Amino acid sequence: MPQLKRKVFILRYIFNDNDFLMKRNEIRPNHLLYLRQNSNKNGGKIEFKVSESLDRKSFYWPLTTQQDEIIQFIEEDPYYKEGLIHDWMIYSYTIIERN
């Protein structure tokens, strides 16, 4: 099976442990709606969720995305607005896709 390597940006959220589990359920529908609106399927840039755990969540972004665009996305995310995101980081990463 052929494999394709490509670089992407990863946006990783690190959640506020104190409030995340208590507040997540009430904010999650708005967060998921925001993600759908910004997904590449709807003309946005988020490709898909990489991983999620109780303390972090990560997303793939095309390498052509400007860092300002990712920061704007963060600042408009309901999780960020409600203080659930303790910290975040953006880094490049090489992924392997199977065809």
Helices and strands as residue ranges (DSSP letters): E 3-15, H 20-37, G 40-42, E 49-52, E 56-62, H 67-76, H 78-81, E 85-98
